[in-house]
Amino acid sequence: MNRRFSRYLIREILPLYAAGLTALLILLLGSFLVVDGVLAEAISRGVGPGLVAKFLLFSIPTAAARGLPLALLFAALLGVTRLSQDSEIKAAVLLGVSPRQFLTPMLVLGLGVAALSFINNELVAPWSYDRSQEALSDILVKSPEVVVEAGSFFTDALGRSVYVGGLEPGGVVEDVTVIQPSGSQGVSEVVRAERGVLDQQAGVWRLENIRLLRYRDGRVVLDAPAASATLPVRGLSASSGTPPELTRLRLGELLTRLRGTTPGDAPAEWTALHRKFAEPAAAVAFALFALAIGLYSFRRNFGLGLVSVLFLTFVYYAIWSASSLLGAQGAIPASVAGWTPVALYLVAGGVLFGLSRSR
């Protein structure tokens, strides 16, 4: 009886999980296109749908990194509350199934999704993220012309920040600064030019009166002049200031970055390390929280509607976004930023378990 009910509970949740995951992936991919400005760039540059589809295809594992655990929260809440509303939990208890025995199938679901999420984050998402960025660079390079405003920063297809101080007729630019970032190490190279002339056929600016500055550990190690240089102008886009997604790095690469640092020195990297483990583990917390909600609603004789389920799903996403941002900025400890969303659902589930047992 107990095994049969466990299989029944899992079969009840899995179709809802598939539907929820599909919906979340569509929403997240849509945000990559619209919120991140990829669609606007593609339309303005006349990029064909094939290249945009390639970007979306390789972005699916990145979206799944967020969607795999979150979809379980949505599916488990809907599935368990439906069983409660239809009195199936009550019938199972009357047939001899202990509420504690509900725990095993939910843990199986939570641990299975957590393992799948960690494998995706460690093996699939880093590779596909690199491919999606290559597709994004191709989208930016497919620029029929460059729209540049004086006094603004832009990002080229190589990830460098470009500042243009002034524009003159005929494609002449003045006071050009090209900054090569170096991740957590700051700036690695700065190129300054007094003037540049557009070579439209070659797709470059030919810079004049160059000064090259190279940095190591925040100090200038090379300061050299040059008569001329070229700067590709295809692929310039307005800088968003968005930091790189460090959780897309493999664990070994992330640990290499953290070697010799403290959470105070590199808060973004340390927050990403905690998120590497906390985000997959959230699936277990969601499974237990959903079971606690189901048992509590069974005891109290009420049920959650779709709106309440969506609200509880959104609450996690909002807390996750805020804590990740605060942790990356060093406003809160990295461990707090990484594990707070998971801990809140675990604590809430524990409280609900206690309240349901008291009745």
N, C-alpha and C positions, 0 to 999 in steps of 0.2 A: 504493500500500500504506500509506504513512505517513498520508495523509489519511483513508483508510478506517479505520485503527486509531484515529486521533484522534476521528473521529465515533463510533466504537464505544465509546471510553472515556467520552465525554461522555454518550452514551445510557445507559451503565451507571450513571452517577452521578445523573443528573437525577431518575429516579423515587425513588431513595433520598432525594434532597434534598427533594422534595415531601413525602414521608412524614415525614421528620425535621422539616421546618418546621411541618407541621400539628401534630405531637406537641408541639413546643416552644411553639407559639402557645396550644394548649390548656392546657399547664402554666403558662405565664406569665399567661394570662387568669384561670386558677384562683387564682394567687397574688394577683392584683389583688383578687379577690373575698374570699378567705379571709384571707390574711396582712394585707392592708390594711384589713380589717374592713368592707368594703362590704356583704358578704352579711349580716353580723350587724346592721348598721345597717338594711338593707332589711327584714329579718325583724322586728326590734323595732319598726319604725315602720309596719309593715303596707303596705309599698310593693308594688305589683303587679309581675308579671314583665316587663311591657312596658318599664318604665323601667329595670330592671336590664339587659334585653337591649340597650336603647339605649346604656347605659354600656359594655357589652362590645363592641358594634359599633364605637363610636368609639375603643375602646382597642386595637383590632387593629393599627393602624399603630404605636402605641407599643410593643406587644409585638414587632412585626416589626423594630423598630429593634435589638433584642437578638437576635431569632431568625434574621434573614436570614444574618448571617455565621456564627453558631454552628451552624446546620443544615448548612452546607457542610463544617464540620469533621467532623461526624458522618457525613454521606453520603460524603465523599471517603475517609475512613478505611475505612468498610465496603466501598465499591466497589473501591478499589485493593487492599485485603488479600484480597478475594474473588478478584480476578484473579490474585493471587500464589498463593493456596492451590490454585486450579484449574489452575495451571501455564500460564495464558494469557499471562502476561508472558514466561515462558520460551519459549513458542511464538512470540510476536511477535519476540523477540530472534533466534531461530533463523531466522525468515523475513526477517531483515535490518533490523528496526526497532531503531534505537539507543536505549538508555535515555535519552539526552539529548532524543530526539524525543518522549518522553512529556511533556516540560515544556510544550510549546506548548498542548495542550488543557487542561492544568491551569491554566495562566496565563489562558487565555480564560475558564474558569469563575470563577477568583478575581477577575479584573478585572470580569467581568460582574456578579457578586454585589456587589462593592464599589461599582460605579456605581449599581446598583439601591438598595443600602442608603443611599448618600449622598443620592440623590434623595428617597427616602422620609423620611429624617431631616430634610431641609431644606425640603421642600415639603408633604408629606402629614402627617407626624407632628405638627408644631406646630399645624396647623389642627385635626386630629382630637383632639389632646390638650386643646385649649380646649373643644371640644364635649363631650368625656368629662367634663371638670370641671364644665361646665354641667349635664350629666345627674346628676353626683354631688351638686351643689348641690340639684337638684330632689329627689333621694332624701332628702337631709337635711331639706329643707323639708316633706316629706310626713310630718311628725311629729305624731301625734295629741296628744301631750303631751310635756313636757320633763322629763327625769329629771336633776336637778342635785344634786350633793353639795357641801356646804359645804367650803371650803378647797381647791377644785380649780380647775384651768384648763379651759376649754372653748373650742371654736372654732365660730363661727357660720357661716352660709352665705356671708357676705361675706369670710371668711378672717381675721376679727379674733379675737384671743385675749380671752376673758372670764374674769375671776376673781370668784368669789363667796365672800366671807368668812363669811357667816352666813345661815341660813335660819330663818324664823319661820312659825308657822301662818298659813294664809290666803294663801299665795303672796307673803309679804313677804321680801325679801332685804336684806342689809346689807353694807356695805363692798364695793361693786361696782367693779371696774376693767376698762375696755375698752381694749385695746392694738391700734393699727393699725400693722402692720409695713410696712416700705418696702424690702423686698429687702435688697440689700447695704448700703443706707444706714442700716439699723437701724430704730428706731421713728420713725414720723412723727407720731403723735398718741396721746395718752393721755387718757381720760375717767374721772374718779373721781366716784363718787356715794356719799353716806352711806347712802341707803336707796332701795328700789324696791318697788312694789306691782304684782302681776300683774293685767293686764287680759286675762282668758282669752278673751273674745269677740274682741278686737282682735289677740290673739296677741303682746302686747308687755308689757315691764315699763315702768312709768312711774316714772322715776328722779327723785329729789329731791336738792337741795343739790349741784349739779354743779360740778366744777372741770375745765376744759378746758386741756390742755397740748399745744402743738404744738412740734415739734422740727425743726431744720434743721442738718445736719452735727453732730448730737449736742448741740446747744445749744437751750435753750428760747427760742423767738421769740414765743410767745403764752401768756399765763397769764391765763385769764378765768373768772370765776364765772358760773353760770347757775342759775335757780330750778328748772327741770325739763327733762327730755328723755325720749325713748322709746328702748327697746332691743328689737328683735325677738327673741322667744324661740323661734320655730320654727326648727329647723335647728341647734340647739346639739348638739355632739357632743364627746366627750372628746378633748382635744388629743393628737396623736401625736408632735408635735415633729419630724415628718419634713420636711426642707428641700425646697423646690421643685425639680423636675427641670429643671435649667438647660440640659441638652442638648436639651430640647424647644423651646428658643428658636431662632428663625431666626438664621443666622450674623450678619446685620446687627444684630439686636437685641443679640446677645451682644457683638459688637465695640463697640457703643455703651456698654454697661455697663463694658467694660474700658478705655474711653478715659480716659487720665490715671491709670491704676492700675498697680501692679506685682504680680507673682505673690504677693509677701508681703502686699500689701494686700487682695487678693481671691482667695484660693486656690481657692475653689469655682468661681468664674467662669473662672479660667485653666485649671483642671483640665477643666471642661466644654469649653473651646475645643480643647484637645488631644484630648479624647475624640471631638469632632466629626469629626476626620479619622482618628484611630487605630482607631475601631471599624469603619468600613467597610473600612479597609486590612487589618484582621485577616483578611478573606476571602482575600486573596492569600497571607498567611502560612499560613493553614490549608491551602490548596491545595498549596503547596510542601511543607509538613510531611507531609501525607498521602502525597504522591508519594515523599518520602524514606523514610517508614515502609514503603511498598510495596516499593521497591527494596531496602531493607535486609533486609526479611523474605524477599524472593526470594533474596538472596545467602546469608542465614543459614538458609534453609529452615525458617521458622516463620511463624505467622500470628497476627493479633490476633483475639480473640473479641469478641462483642458487649459483654461486661462491660468489657473493656479499652478499647473504643471509647467507651463511656459514661463511663468513668473519665477518659479524656483530655479529653472534652468538659466534664465537671464541673470538672476542674482549671482550665481557662481561666475558667470562670464564677466560681470561687472566687477566683482571683487578680484578676480584673477587679473583683469586688465589694470586695475588701480594698483594692486600690490606689486605687479611686475614692473610697472613704471616707477613707482616709489623706490623699489629695490634697486633698479638699474641706476637711478639717480643718487643712491646712497642715503636717501631720506629715512629708510628703515633698514634694519639688518637683513642681509641676504636670506638667511634661514627663515626669518619671519615672512619675507616677501614670497618665498617659494612655497612654504607649507601652510600659510594662513588659510587659503581657500579650502584646502583639504581638511584641515583641523576643524574648521567651523562646521562642516557637514558631518564629520565624525562625532563631534560634541553634541550637535543637535540630534543626531541619530541615537546616541547614548541616552540623552534626556528623554526622548520619546519612548525608547525601550523601557526605561524605568517607570514612566507614567503608565504605559500599557500594562506592565506587570502589576502595578499597584491596584489595577481594576480587575 
